[in-house]
Amino acid sequence: MSSGIRNFSPSRSMRRLRYEWKHGGPVVTKAIIAICVVVWIVEEIVYYANSQHLAFFSMVYDASFVPALVASKPWMFITSMFMHAPGLDIWHILCNMISLWYVAQPLERMLGHWQFLALYLIGGIGGGAGDMLYARAIDDPSAWITPSYGASGAIFGLFGALLVVFSRAKVDMRPMIAIVLLNLALPFFVPNVAWQAHVGGLVSGSGMTALMVGTPAMRRAMNFLQRTIMSAVVVLVVLAAVVLVCMHTSAYSSFLAML
């Protein structure tokens, strides 16, 4: 007699996911794209919830990156890299997701899932640090309160990683350099592009990858996972120092007094 209990078998999608994870498929890349798309849909709903867009603006100042608010809302370093412009401006998320899909796949296969995720997040955090440095450098009140969001800082971190990998592998870097320069020049032709986040992500991603690849002595002393952890810690410490220096300014202190 049957007990009425059936043996559980994983779904086809779960088996496919496990296969891709085991064989170096772009699992994390797909997850990041899915999160960005879901967040964008939520933004669309919130944006059109009322004609004044008040709920959306509240969301922006809670989840996007606003230099003046990072002390009270440090999660902005992470949440901002998953937000994109709402409304009819579909090009922001579309261009970022296409770039992410083509740049991230080879890196995830080369580095591994967790190492790639660490690189992506640190590139995005570096983009926030770039925003902080820019606000500190020009010391303009508007720079401290202007929100920025999007995956481009993290994507530039991946660009930086590919430049380092191509350089070490003696691959022709001219096509990649051309792509990076074209994207860096984008703010001169398209308004409201946070070029400072692009630069911050590029520097952070290339710096972390250079440490991950390491010198021959480092490769003998540490395995790849150990070098990844070491490089992530080093870059995070540097970025934290940059942010703290930017926060200890008279302009930032005046903003805190007004909050």
Secondary structure as the mmCIF struct_conf table of DSSP 4:
data_model
#
loop_
_struct_conf.conf_type_id
_struct_conf.id
_struct_conf.beg_label_comp_id
_struct_conf.beg_label_asym_id
_struct_conf.beg_label_seq_id
_struct_conf.end_label_comp_id
_struct_conf.end_label_asym_id
_struct_conf.end_label_seq_id
BEND BEND1 GLY A 4 GLY A 4
HELX_LH_PP_P HELX_LH_PP_P1 ARG A 6 PHE A 8
HELX_RH_AL_P HELX_RH_AL_P1 ARG A 12 LYS A 22
TURN_TY1_P TURN_TY1_P1 HIS A 23 GLY A 24
BEND BEND2 PRO A 26 PRO A 26
HELX_RH_AL_P HELX_RH_AL_P2 VAL A 27 TYR A 47
TURN_TY1_P TURN_TY1_P2 TYR A 48 TYR A 48
BEND BEND3 ALA A 49 ASN A 50
TURN_TY1_P TURN_TY1_P3 SER A 51 GLN A 52
HELX_RH_AL_P HELX_RH_AL_P3 LEU A 54 ALA A 63
BEND BEND4 SER A 64 SER A 64
STRN STRN1 PHE A 65 PHE A 65
HELX_RH_3T_P HELX_RH_3T_P1 PRO A 67 LEU A 69
TURN_TY1_P TURN_TY1_P4 VAL A 70 SER A 72
TURN_TY1_P TURN_TY1_P5 PRO A 74 TRP A 75
HELX_RH_AL_P HELX_RH_AL_P4 MET A 76 THR A 79
HELX_RH_3T_P HELX_RH_3T_P2 SER A 80 PHE A 82
TURN_TY1_P TURN_TY1_P6 GLY A 87 LEU A 88
TURN_TY1_P TURN_TY1_P7 ILE A 90 ILE A 90
HELX_RH_AL_P HELX_RH_AL_P5 TRP A 91 LEU A 111
HELX_RH_AL_P HELX_RH_AL_P6 HIS A 113 ILE A 138
HELX_RH_AL_P HELX_RH_AL_P7 PRO A 141 ILE A 145
STRN STRN2 SER A 148 SER A 148
BEND BEND5 ALA A 151 ALA A 151
HELX_RH_AL_P HELX_RH_AL_P8 SER A 152 ARG A 168
TURN_TY1_P TURN_TY1_P8 ALA A 169 LYS A 170
HELX_RH_AL_P HELX_RH_AL_P9 ARG A 174 ALA A 185
HELX_RH_3T_P HELX_RH_3T_P3 LEU A 186 PHE A 188
TURN_TY1_P TURN_TY1_P9 PHE A 189 PHE A 189
BEND BEND6 VAL A 190 VAL A 190
TURN_TY1_P TURN_TY1_P10 PRO A 191 ASN A 192
HELX_RH_AL_P HELX_RH_AL_P10 TRP A 195 VAL A 213
HELX_RH_AL_P HELX_RH_AL_P11 PRO A 216 ALA A 221
BEND BEND7 MET A 222 MET A 222
HELX_RH_AL_P HELX_RH_AL_P12 PHE A 224 MET A 247
BEND BEND8 HIS A 248 THR A 249
HELX_RH_AL_P HELX_RH_AL_P13 SER A 250 MET A 258
#
